[in-house]
Amino acid sequence: MQQDNQISILRYLPLLVIMVASTVFASDAYLPFLPEMTRALGTTQHMLQLSVGLFILGACCGQIFIGPISDKIGRKPVAIAGFIGLIISTLIAAKAPNIKIFLIARLLQGI
């Protein structure tokens, strides 16, 4: 019985690694491009740096609300919905025409 549990856990391990890595990637990958993004979005460095804080705020606030939801309906549907939400908000951030849309997308990425 214990061996079956270990196999079940190992089956989900790649998914968990991808989920954790995507969050770290979403929070740090664009930082080297801040100067170029400042020009592309027509904004200031300060406004663009605000996106880092909004991402962290979204992650903190998201846990408050999503934790109880996952307890009620299960972790798998919430994890899938969260991963889809991360992909959609990343696409929005990548195509953002201005800083306001970009900041909203970064907040949603955090959640």
Secondary structure, DSSP 8 states (H G I E B T S, - for coil): -HHHHHHHHHHHHHHHHHHHHHHHHHHHTTGGGHHHHHHHHT--HHHHHHHHHHHHHHHHHHHHHHHHHHHHH-HHHHHHHHHHHHHHHHHHHHT-SSHHHHHHHHHHHH-
